[in-house]
Amino acid sequence: MNITERIKIYMQLMRLDKPIGILLLLWPMLWGLWFAAGGFPDKQILIIFVLGTILMRSAGCVINDFADRKIDPHVERTKNRPMATGSVSTLEAMILSAALSLVAFLLILPLNRLTILLSVPALFLAGTYPFTKRFFVMPQAYLGIAFSFGIPMAFAAQTNSLPPIIWLLMLANLFWVVAYDTAYAMVDKPDDLRIGIKTSAITLGRFDVLGVMLCHISFIAIMSIIGLLQQMSLVYYLGLMVASGLIIYQYTLIRHHDRMLCFKAFLHNNWVGMTVFAGIALDFLIFPH
């Protein structure tokens, strides 16, 4: 195998050919940055966080496939992943994950001490999440915490502080992550039941669709409260209204448990995150606080 083919396989292992994970991790981080700055953030911080998001999501995918290397061959959706097919060794995966994490850490060194300290639990959460499927009945909640850590880090980098609003933002994002990742888990539910791993879709059983929608409702409700606390204008709430419409559409996709439509609903959450961000950014742009 030549070096071009090897690089292509590494890119597949990092899921750079499927950027949905990067986008779902990126949007809440951008919400945090814009709220922290009260508008457009420091350009250096923005660049560092965007690149760091790409690197950490890529490292997370490698760790995930390392953890699931004996499971993925038995799941229809994942059986052709590089580690499942044996195209990448465990040593290669460990080295690649460590290298990506190191570069991400080096990126934040120009930032303040608080941001650097927060990167430690962020890395721990990203590295341990893939293993929670063995024992935790709601691993999607653990993922929600991991995917929310960009929010306090954004505030720390921009303001060198951790105001109370970050906890509401993290809680809102936690509900959103559980919602879309449960829809994602519904795709693999038959395979996961057969293998014996744990997911929120399995834990919720026949109430999985209800659980997804309740989490989405909680997400929108908490974001509305944040809008009131931050004294946002109509533009922000218009963004939440459009996002709510998109979520209603997702209900039509997942209600019959069709695996392909559930996956489509999962992918569709990129538009939800982008719409919420557009509402935040436009609000600060049109009505400076």
C-alpha positions in Angstrom: 0.0 0.0 0.0 1.5 3.3 -1.1 1.5 6.5 1.1 -1.4 8.1 -0.8 -3.6 5.1 0.0 -2.4 5.0 3.6 -3.3 8.7 4.1 -6.7 8.1 2.5 -7.3 5.3 5.1 -6.2 7.5 7.9 -8.6 10.2 6.7 -11.4 7.7 6.7 -10.4 6.6 10.2 -10.6 10.2 11.4 -14.0 10.5 9.5 -12.8 13.6 7.6 -14.9 12.2 4.7 -17.9 12.5 7.0 -17.8 16.0 8.6 -21.1 15.8 10.4 -19.4 15.1 13.7 -17.1 18.1 13.3 -20.2 20.4 12.6 -22.2 19.0 15.6 -19.2 19.7 17.8 -18.5 23.1 16.2 -21.9 24.8 16.6 -22.2 24.7 20.4 -18.6 25.9 20.7 -19.5 28.8 18.4 -22.6 29.6 20.4 -20.3 29.9 23.5 -17.7 32.1 21.7 -20.4 34.5 20.4 -22.1 34.7 23.8 -18.8 35.2 25.6 -17.7 38.0 23.2 -21.1 39.6 22.9 -20.6 39.3 19.1 -17.7 38.4 16.9 -14.9 36.9 19.0 -11.2 37.4 18.9 -10.0 36.1 15.5 -7.0 34.2 16.9 -9.2 32.5 19.5 -11.8 31.6 16.8 -9.2 30.1 14.5 -7.6 28.1 17.3 -11.0 26.7 18.4 -12.1 25.8 14.9 -8.9 23.9 14.3 -9.0 22.4 17.7 -12.5 21.1 17.2 -11.5 19.4 13.9 -8.4 17.8 15.6 -10.3 16.6 18.7 -13.2 15.2 16.8 -10.7 13.4 14.5 -8.9 12.0 17.6 -12.2 11.0 19.1 -13.2 9.0 16.1 -9.9 7.2 16.1 -10.3 6.3 19.8 -13.9 5.3 19.2 -12.9 2.9 16.4 -10.0 1.5 18.6 -12.5 0.8 21.4 -15.1 -0.7 19.0 -12.6 -2.7 16.8 -14.2 -6.0 17.9 -17.7 -4.7 17.7 -17.8 -2.7 14.4 -17.3 -5.8 12.2 -20.7 -7.1 13.4 -22.6 -3.8 12.8 -23.9 -3.2 9.3 -23.2 0.5 9.3 -19.6 0.2 10.7 -18.4 -3.1 9.3 -16.3 -1.4 6.6 -14.5 1.1 8.8 -10.6 0.8 8.6 -10.1 -0.8 11.9 -13.0 -3.2 11.4 -11.5 -4.4 8.2 -8.0 -4.6 9.6 -6.6 -1.8 7.3 -5.2 0.0 10.4 -3.4 -1.6 13.3 -4.1 -0.8 16.9 -0.6 0.7 17.3 -1.2 3.0 14.3 -4.5 4.1 15.8 -3.0 4.8 19.2 -0.1 6.8 17.6 -2.5 8.8 15.4 -4.9 9.6 18.2 -2.0 10.7 20.4 -0.5 12.9 17.7 -3.9 14.6 17.0 -4.5 15.3 20.7 -0.9 16.6 21.1 -1.3 19.1 18.1 -4.7 20.2 19.6 -3.0 20.8 23.0 -0.2 22.8 21.3 -2.8 24.9 19.6 -4.2 26.2 22.9 -0.8 27.0 24.5 -1.0 30.7 23.5 -4.3 31.0 25.4 -4.7 31.7 29.1 -4.1 29.3 31.9 -7.8 28.6 32.6 -8.4 27.4 29.1 -5.4 25.1 29.2 -6.6 23.6 32.5 -10.0 23.0 31.1 -8.5 21.1 28.2 -7.5 18.3 30.6 -11.1 17.1 31.5 -12.1 17.8 27.9 -9.5 15.3 26.7 -10.4 12.8 29.4 -14.1 12.9 28.4 -13.3 12.5 24.7 -11.0 9.6 25.4 -13.3 7.7 27.7 -16.6 8.1 26.0 -16.2 5.2 23.6 -15.9 2.8 26.5 -19.1 3.8 28.3 -21.2 1.8 25.9 -20.1 -1.3 27.8 -21.6 -0.4 31.2 -23.6 2.9 31.1 -27.2 2.7 30.1 -27.2 6.3 28.7 -23.8 6.8 27.0 -25.3 9.5 24.9 -25.5 11.7 28.1 -21.8 11.2 28.7 -21.2 12.2 25.0 -23.4 15.3 25.7 -21.0 16.4 28.5 -18.0 15.7 26.3 -19.5 17.6 23.3 -20.4 20.6 25.6 -16.9 21.2 27.0 -16.1 23.6 24.1 -18.5 26.0 25.8 -16.7 26.7 29.0 -13.4 26.6 27.2 -14.7 29.3 24.8 -15.7 31.5 27.7 -12.4 30.9 29.4 -10.4 31.8 26.3 -12.5 34.9 25.5 -13.2 36.3 29.0 -10.8 34.4 31.4 -13.9 33.5 33.5 -16.6 31.0 33.8 -19.9 32.9 34.3 -23.1 31.0 35.4 -24.6 31.2 31.9 -22.1 28.5 30.7 -24.0 25.8 32.8 -27.3 26.6 31.1 -25.6 26.5 27.7 -24.0 23.2 28.6 -27.3 21.8 29.8 -29.1 22.9 26.6 -26.4 21.3 24.5 -26.5 18.1 26.6 -30.2 17.7 25.8 -29.6 18.4 22.1 -26.8 15.8 21.9 -28.9 13.1 23.7 -31.7 13.9 21.2 -29.7 13.6 18.0 -27.4 10.8 19.2 -30.4 8.7 20.3 -31.8 9.1 16.8 -28.4 7.9 15.6 -28.5 5.0 18.0 -31.9 4.0 16.6 -30.1 3.2 13.3 -28.0 0.5 15.0 -30.6 -0.7 17.5 -31.1 -4.2 16.1 -27.3 -4.8 15.8 -26.6 -3.3 19.3 -29.3 -5.5 20.9 -27.7 -8.5 19.3 -24.2 -7.6 20.4 -25.2 -6.5 23.9 -23.9 -2.9 24.1 -25.9 -0.2 25.8 -27.4 2.9 24.1 -30.1 5.4 25.0 -32.3 4.0 22.2 -32.2 0.6 23.8 -32.7 2.0 27.4 -35.7 4.0 26.3 -37.2 1.1 24.4 -40.6 1.8 22.8 -40.4 5.4 24.2 -37.3 6.2 22.2 -39.1 8.7 19.8 -40.8 10.3 22.8 -37.4 10.6 24.5 -35.8 12.2 21.5 -38.6 14.8 21.2 -38.6 15.6 24.9 -34.9 16.3 24.8 -35.3 18.5 21.8 -38.1 20.4 23.6 -35.8 20.8 26.7 -33.1 22.1 24.4 -35.2 24.8 22.9 -36.8 25.7 26.2 -33.4 26.2 27.9 -32.1 28.2 24.9 -35.2 30.4 25.3 -34.3 31.0 28.9 -30.8 31.9 27.9 -32.2 34.4 25.5 -34.1 36.1 28.3 -31.2 36.2 30.6 -28.9 37.6 27.9 -31.5 40.1 26.8 -31.5 38.8 23.2 -33.8 40.4 20.7 -36.4 39.0 18.2 -33.8 37.8 15.8 -32.5 35.2 18.3 -36.0 33.9 18.9 -36.7 33.7 15.2 -33.6 31.4 15.0 -35.1 29.2 17.7 -38.5 29.1 16.0 -36.9 28.0 12.7 -34.9 25.4 14.7 -38.1 24.2 16.3 -39.6 23.7 12.8 -36.6 21.7 11.7 -37.0 19.5 14.8 -40.7 18.9 14.0 -39.6 17.7 10.6 -37.2 15.3 12.3 -40.1 13.8 14.2 -41.7 12.9 10.9 -38.5 11.1 10.0 -38.0 9.0 13.2 -41.6 8.2 14.2 -41.8 5.0 12.2 -38.3 3.8 13.2 -37.1 3.5 9.7 -33.3 3.1 10.0 -32.4 5.2 7.0 -34.8 8.0 8.0 -33.4 7.9 11.5 -29.9 8.4 10.1 -31.3 11.3 7.9 -32.8 12.9 11.0 -29.4 12.6 12.8 -27.6 14.3 9.9 -30.4 17.0 9.7 -29.3 18.3 13.2 -26.5 20.2 11.5 -29.2 22.6 10.2 -30.6 22.9 13.7 -27.2 23.9 15.2 -26.4 26.3 12.3 -29.8 28.0 12.6 -29.4 28.6 16.3 -25.9 30.0 15.7 -27.2 32.2 12.9 -29.8 33.6 15.3 -27.1 34.3 17.9 -24.7 35.9 15.5 -27.2 38.0 13.6 -28.8 39.2 16.9 -25.4 40.5 18.1 -24.6 41.9 14.7 -27.9 43.9 14.3 -28.4 44.8 17.9 -25.0 45.1 19.6 -25.2 44.5 23.4 
